[in-house]
Amino acid sequence: MIVAVSVFVAAACVGASARRLFFAAAPTALHPDDVVAALDRAVPVAALRSAAQRDPGADWERDLFAALAVTQPETRAALVNEQLTELDLRIKRWDRVPRVCASIATSAGIMLATLVMRRGLVDAPDLTGELGELFVRSLLNDAVSVASFGVVATAFCIAAHAAARRLSRDRLDAADRMIERLEAATHGDIALSS
């Protein structure tokens, strides 16, 4: 029973951290670098806008293209900045989850290992000598096995957190490059004030 609880807690922490990683990796339907590459190949902005209109998951992109279509520079800058804020919120969704899950996995692993030790020592027969030593070693092995699920889940959560942070930074940088290119392609050389 204790092993099952340990596995369940570890799996839940890994699943939640993987979900955070997904949110960081795919906050929008179109990757900004793909849009920049399309602009490098001289794909018209109208074609990109049309592709965003056809994709049901590209709501952020549709709103961005609508913001870029505004002719007044001040209004356009405000609407584009609003979309950047929305992107930042999407990218940072569940931002703290891997850290919290790492803490939960570690604490649960140690607590459950302690419970294994306690239960084993309470139910222990009165053994002395070599037989008693073998019993304690077996009990320690069981406790370490239970704790190891928490340690492995913690390692995954930490790695997921680091990867999500890197992906978030990269995606925001790519979005800035994409917006600059779209702004230049849509309105000439007017720089977007952020």
C-alpha positions in Angstrom: 0.0 0.0 0.0 2.8 2.5 0.9 4.6 1.7 -2.3 1.5 2.3 -4.3 1.0 5.7 -2.6 4.7 6.6 -3.3 4.3 5.6 -7.0 1.0 7.6 -7.2 2.5 10.8 -5.7 5.6 10.5 -7.9 3.5 10.0 -11.0 1.2 12.9 -10.2 4.2 15.2 -9.7 5.8 14.0 -12.9 2.6 14.5 -14.8 2.0 18.0 -13.5 5.6 19.0 -14.3 5.2 17.6 -17.8 2.1 19.6 -18.3 4.0 22.8 -17.3 6.6 21.8 -19.9 3.9 21.5 -22.5 2.5 25.0 -21.7 6.0 26.5 -22.1 6.7 24.6 -25.3 3.5 25.3 -27.1 1.7 28.4 -25.8 0.6 29.3 -29.4 -0.4 27.4 -32.5 2.3 28.8 -34.7 5.9 29.0 -33.6 7.3 32.6 -34.1 10.4 31.3 -35.7 8.2 29.5 -38.4 6.5 32.8 -39.1 9.9 34.6 -39.4 11.1 31.8 -41.7 8.0 32.3 -43.9 8.6 36.0 -44.0 12.2 35.3 -45.1 10.8 33.2 -47.9 8.7 36.2 -49.0 5.4 34.7 -47.9 2.9 37.6 -47.8 1.6 38.7 -44.4 -1.9 38.2 -45.8 -1.2 34.5 -46.4 0.1 34.2 -42.8 -3.1 36.0 -41.6 -5.2 33.6 -43.6 -3.4 30.6 -42.2 -4.1 31.9 -38.7 -7.7 32.4 -39.5 -8.1 28.8 -40.7 -6.4 27.3 -37.6 -8.9 27.0 -34.7 -6.1 27.0 -32.2 -4.5 30.2 -33.4 -6.5 32.6 -31.4 -3.5 34.5 -30.2 -2.1 34.8 -33.7 -5.5 36.1 -35.0 -5.5 38.7 -32.3 -1.9 39.7 -33.1 -2.7 40.1 -36.8 -5.7 42.2 -36.0 -3.6 44.4 -33.7 -1.0 44.8 -36.5 -3.7 45.7 -39.0 -4.5 48.9 -37.0 -3.2 52.0 -38.9 -2.8 54.4 -35.9 0.8 53.7 -34.5 -0.1 54.4 -30.9 -3.2 52.2 -30.9 -1.3 49.5 -32.8 1.5 49.6 -30.3 -0.9 49.3 -27.4 -2.8 46.4 -28.9 0.5 44.6 -29.8 1.8 45.1 -26.3 -1.5 43.7 -25.0 -0.9 40.6 -27.1 2.7 40.3 -25.7 1.2 40.4 -22.2 -1.2 37.7 -23.2 1.6 35.6 -24.6 3.7 36.1 -21.4 0.7 34.9 -19.3 0.3 31.8 -21.6 4.0 31.0 -21.4 4.1 31.3 -17.6 1.0 29.2 -17.0 1.7 26.7 -14.2 5.2 28.3 -13.8 5.5 27.3 -10.1 4.1 23.8 -10.5 7.5 22.0 -11.0 9.1 23.6 -8.0 6.1 22.7 -5.8 5.9 19.2 -7.2 9.6 18.7 -6.5 9.0 19.7 -2.9 6.0 17.4 -2.6 7.7 14.5 -4.2 10.7 14.8 -1.9 8.6 15.3 1.2 6.3 12.4 0.4 9.2 10.1 -0.4 10.9 10.8 2.9 7.6 10.6 4.9 6.6 7.3 3.3 10.0 5.8 3.8 9.8 6.8 7.4 6.4 5.2 7.6 7.9 2.0 6.1 10.6 2.0 8.8 8.1 2.7 11.6 5.7 0.0 10.5 8.5 -2.5 10.1 10.1 -1.8 13.4 6.7 -1.9 15.3 5.9 -5.3 13.7 9.4 -6.6 14.1 9.9 -9.9 15.9 12.4 -9.9 18.7 15.5 -11.0 16.7 19.1 -10.7 17.8 22.4 -11.3 16.1 22.7 -12.0 12.4 19.0 -12.6 11.9 18.1 -9.2 13.4 20.7 -7.5 11.2 19.2 -9.1 8.1 15.8 -8.0 9.1 16.9 -4.3 9.6 18.8 -4.4 6.3 15.7 -5.7 4.5 13.6 -3.0 6.1 16.1 -0.3 5.1 16.1 -1.6 1.5 12.3 -1.3 1.5 12.4 2.3 2.8 15.1 3.3 0.3 13.0 1.9 -2.5 10.0 3.9 -1.4 12.0 7.1 -1.0 13.6 6.5 -4.5 10.3 7.2 -6.2 10.2 10.6 -4.6 13.8 11.3 -5.5 13.3 10.3 -9.2 10.1 12.4 -9.4 12.0 15.4 -7.8 14.8 15.0 -10.4 12.3 15.1 -13.2 10.5 18.1 -11.8 13.7 20.0 -11.5 14.7 19.2 -15.1 11.2 20.1 -16.3 11.4 23.4 -14.5 14.8 24.2 -16.0 13.7 23.2 -19.5 10.4 25.2 -19.2 12.4 28.3 -18.2 14.7 28.0 -21.2 11.8 27.4 -23.5 9.9 30.4 -22.1 12.8 32.7 -22.7 13.4 31.4 -26.2 9.7 31.7 -27.1 9.5 35.3 -25.9 12.6 36.2 -27.8 11.3 34.6 -30.9 7.9 36.4 -30.5 9.8 39.7 -30.3 11.7 38.9 -33.5 8.4 37.9 -35.2 6.5 41.0 -34.2 9.4 43.2 -35.4 9.4 41.4 -38.7 5.6 41.5 -39.1 5.5 45.2 -38.1 8.2 46.0 -40.8 6.4 43.8 -43.4 3.0 45.4 -42.6 3.9 49.0 -42.0 7.3 49.5 -43.5 10.3 50.5 -41.3 8.2 52.0 -38.5 9.7 50.5 -35.3 7.3 49.1 -32.7 7.7 50.7 -29.3 7.4 48.2 -26.5 
